[in-house]
Amino acid sequence: MVNMKTILTHNENCPVRAIGKGLVIVSPEENETHSIEDIGAFIWTRIDGKNDLDTILDEILQEYEVAASTASKDLQTFISHLMEAKLVLPV
């Protein structure tokens, strides 16, 4: 489980390209592309090296109609995947 006080930043070595409402992120270390859409792209734009995950969760709850417990669990899962792929790094 990811600590909700964690502050993350994008891995500068991973190029990002906007495609429609989503993003494609390239992980040079793994030579893989990762596609994220809708709420994933919403979360990605809020990962800025300043906002902790609690702040991002609050923004999700303001923007989307979702239960706080569901949003928190889904955010932690999504962030875990980003961290495992080394697309984001802790500050």
Backbone as JSON, one array per atom type, in Angstrom:
{
  "sequence": "MVNMKTILTHNENCPVRAIGKGLVIVSPEENETHSIEDIGAFIWTRIDGKNDLDTILDEILQEYEVAASTASKDLQTFISHLMEAKLVLPV",
  "N": [[0.84, -1.18, 0.0], [0.52, 2.18, -0.83], [1.78, 5.05, 0.77], [-0.29, 7.73, 1.6], [0.71, 10.23, 2.0], [2.8, 10.48, 0.36], [4.81, 12.15, -1.99], [5.15, 12.57, -5.39], [7.05, 12.66, -8.44], [7.35, 13.05, -12.01], [9.23, 10.69, -13.91], [11.9, 11.93, -15.5], [13.17, 10.75, -17.62], [11.33, 9.48, -19.13], [9.59, 9.81, -21.95], [6.58, 11.59, -22.79], [3.52, 11.61, -24.49], [0.68, 13.31, -25.56], [-2.37, 11.9, -26.54], [-5.29, 12.33, -27.92], [-7.6, 12.31, -25.33], [-5.98, 11.01, -23.66], [-2.76, 9.69, -22.57], [0.44, 8.64, -23.71], [3.15, 6.98, -22.44], [6.55, 6.45, -22.46], [8.73, 4.01, -21.35], [11.99, 3.99, -21.16], [13.84, 2.28, -19.92], [12.61, -0.2, -19.79], [11.82, -0.48, -22.33], [9.14, -0.16, -23.1], [5.77, 0.87, -23.79], [3.27, 2.78, -22.17], [-0.12, 3.24, -21.86], [-2.39, 5.63, -20.77], [-5.58, 6.75, -19.79], [-8.35, 9.03, -19.49], [-9.21, 9.21, -16.2], [-6.71, 8.37, -15.33], [-4.96, 9.98, -16.82], [-5.79, 12.39, -15.76], [-4.89, 12.11, -13.12], [-2.12, 11.85, -13.63], [-1.44, 14.44, -14.52], [-1.51, 15.8, -12.18], [0.55, 14.92, -10.68], [3.26, 16.34, -9.59], [5.5, 16.82, -8.1], [4.91, 18.32, -5.92], [2.3, 18.01, -4.89], [0.84, 15.83, -2.54], [-0.41, 12.43, -2.32], [-2.83, 12.43, -0.95], [-3.82, 14.99, -1.5], [-4.18, 14.78, -4.26], [-6.13, 12.79, -4.26], [-8.25, 14.21, -3.07], [-8.77, 16.03, -5.14], [-9.63, 14.28, -7.13], [-12.02, 13.39, -5.98], [-13.46, 15.75, -6.03], [-13.77, 16.13, -8.75], [-14.88, 13.79, -9.9], [-17.66, 11.54, -9.62], [-17.49, 9.43, -7.23], [-17.05, 6.99, -4.69], [-15.22, 7.72, -1.74], [-13.64, 5.7, -0.57], [-13.38, 3.85, -2.64], [-12.11, 5.43, -4.59], [-9.7, 6.01, -3.27], [-8.53, 3.45, -2.97], [-8.3, 2.7, -5.69], [-6.63, 4.75, -6.62], [-4.27, 4.24, -5.16], [-3.61, 1.72, -6.21], [-3.19, 2.37, -8.94], [-1.05, 4.21, -8.71], [0.86, 2.53, -7.6], [1.36, 0.85, -9.8], [2.46, 2.72, -11.58], [4.78, 3.38, -10.17], [6.1, 0.9, -10.03], [6.69, 0.56, -12.71], [8.5, 2.52, -12.92], [7.79, 5.04, -13.83], [7.1, 7.17, -12.35], [8.59, 8.87, -9.58], [9.5, 8.98, -6.1], [9.68, 12.05, -4.3]],
  "CA": [[0.0, 0.0, 0.0], [1.28, 3.43, -0.96], [1.48, 6.06, 1.78], [-1.01, 8.84, 0.98], [1.49, 11.46, 2.17], [3.88, 10.4, -0.62], [4.85, 13.15, -3.06], [5.82, 11.96, -6.54], [7.36, 13.45, -9.62], [7.52, 12.23, -13.21], [10.58, 10.29, -14.29], [12.27, 12.78, -16.63], [13.68, 9.91, -18.7], [10.2, 8.83, -19.79], [8.85, 10.74, -22.79], [5.13, 11.52, -22.7], [2.84, 12.22, -25.63], [-0.78, 13.36, -25.45], [-3.11, 11.32, -27.65], [-6.7, 12.55, -27.56], [-7.76, 12.64, -23.91], [-5.08, 10.16, -22.9], [-1.32, 9.88, -22.67], [1.31, 7.48, -23.93], [4.4, 7.21, -21.73], [7.55, 5.46, -22.86], [9.69, 3.67, -20.33], [13.19, 3.59, -21.88], [14.52, 1.18, -19.24], [11.93, -1.45, -20.1], [11.47, -0.42, -23.74], [7.7, -0.39, -23.15], [4.89, 2.03, -23.76], [2.15, 2.67, -21.24], [-1.21, 4.13, -22.23], [-3.32, 5.96, -19.69], [-6.67, 7.55, -20.3], [-9.34, 9.6, -18.59], [-8.8, 9.55, -14.83], [-5.27, 8.17, -15.24], [-4.34, 11.21, -17.32], [-6.11, 13.41, -14.75], [-3.94, 11.9, -12.01], [-0.77, 12.13, -14.13], [-1.21, 15.89, -14.57], [-1.41, 16.33, -10.81], [1.83, 14.47, -10.12], [4.08, 17.51, -9.94], [6.57, 17.02, -7.14], [4.42, 19.18, -4.84], [1.07, 17.47, -4.32], [0.88, 14.46, -2.03], [-1.51, 11.63, -2.84], [-4.08, 12.89, -0.31], [-4.28, 16.15, -2.27], [-4.67, 14.27, -5.54], [-7.39, 12.11, -3.96], [-9.26, 15.26, -2.89], [-9.1, 16.56, -6.46], [-10.42, 13.24, -7.8], [-13.35, 13.4, -5.38], [-14.15, 16.95, -6.49], [-13.99, 16.06, -10.2], [-15.61, 12.59, -10.3], [-18.63, 10.99, -8.67], [-16.97, 8.14, -6.81], [-16.91, 6.86, -3.24], [-13.86, 8.02, -1.29], [-12.89, 4.45, -0.34], [-13.07, 3.29, -3.97], [-11.12, 6.31, -5.22], [-8.43, 5.84, -2.57], [-7.99, 2.14, -3.34], [-7.92, 2.74, -7.11], [-5.46, 5.64, -6.74], [-3.1, 3.52, -4.66], [-3.28, 0.68, -7.19], [-2.65, 3.04, -10.12], [0.26, 4.76, -8.35], [1.76, 1.38, -7.45], [1.75, 0.43, -11.15], [3.37, 3.74, -12.11], [6.04, 3.27, -9.46], [6.74, -0.35, -10.45], [7.21, 0.79, -14.05], [9.46, 3.62, -12.78], [7.34, 6.21, -14.56], [7.1, 8.23, -11.34], [9.58, 8.67, -8.52], [9.24, 9.78, -4.91], [10.5, 13.27, -4.15]],
  "C": [[0.89, 1.25, 0.0], [0.83, 4.4, 0.13], [0.86, 7.27, 1.09], [-0.32, 10.18, 1.18], [2.66, 11.52, 1.18], [3.71, 11.5, -1.67], [5.7, 12.54, -4.18], [6.12, 13.0, -7.61], [7.5, 12.51, -10.8], [8.98, 11.87, -13.41], [10.93, 11.06, -15.57], [12.8, 11.99, -17.83], [12.58, 9.21, -19.49], [9.43, 9.87, -20.63], [7.34, 10.5, -22.7], [4.54, 12.22, -23.92], [1.34, 12.16, -25.38], [-1.4, 12.8, -26.72], [-4.58, 11.42, -27.29], [-6.78, 13.0, -26.12], [-6.81, 11.82, -23.03], [-3.63, 10.52, -23.13], [-0.65, 8.55, -22.99], [2.65, 7.84, -23.32], [5.35, 6.08, -22.11], [8.53, 5.27, -21.72], [10.95, 3.16, -21.02], [13.91, 2.4, -21.24], [13.93, -0.16, -19.63], [11.59, -1.55, -21.59], [10.0, -0.76, -23.94], [6.97, 0.93, -23.22], [3.73, 1.74, -22.82], [1.11, 3.7, -21.66], [-2.09, 4.38, -21.01], [-4.37, 6.91, -20.25], [-7.49, 8.09, -19.15], [-8.77, 9.94, -17.22], [-7.3, 9.33, -14.62], [-4.51, 9.4, -15.71], [-4.6, 12.36, -16.36], [-5.12, 13.32, -13.59], [-2.53, 12.28, -12.44], [-0.47, 13.63, -14.11], [-1.06, 16.5, -13.2], [-0.16, 15.83, -10.08], [2.86, 15.5, -10.54], [5.25, 17.76, -9.0], [6.18, 17.9, -5.97], [3.22, 18.59, -4.13], [1.29, 16.06, -3.77], [-0.37, 13.72, -2.54], [-2.84, 11.98, -2.2], [-4.67, 14.07, -1.07], [-4.86, 15.71, -3.6], [-6.0, 13.55, -5.35], [-8.51, 13.13, -3.79], [-9.71, 15.83, -4.23], [-9.94, 15.56, -7.27], [-11.87, 13.29, -7.29], [-14.15, 14.63, -5.78], [-14.57, 16.84, -7.96], [-14.92, 14.92, -10.62], [-16.58, 12.16, -9.2], [-18.2, 9.56, -8.34], [-16.85, 8.14, -5.29], [-15.45, 7.06, -2.86], [-13.04, 6.74, -1.11], [-12.49, 3.8, -1.67], [-11.98, 4.11, -4.65], [-9.75, 6.12, -4.58], [-7.76, 4.53, -2.97], [-7.49, 2.15, -4.79], [-6.7, 3.63, -7.34], [-4.2, 4.92, -6.28], [-2.66, 2.43, -5.63], [-2.62, 1.29, -8.42], [-1.24, 3.57, -9.85], [1.27, 3.63, -8.18], [2.27, 0.9, -8.81], [2.73, 1.43, -11.76], [4.75, 3.64, -11.47], [6.79, 2.01, -9.87], [7.37, -0.2, -11.84], [8.25, 1.91, -14.09], [9.11, 4.82, -13.65], [7.26, 7.43, -13.65], [8.09, 7.85, -10.25], [9.21, 9.49, -7.29], [10.19, 10.97, -4.86], [11.4, 13.11, -2.94]]
}
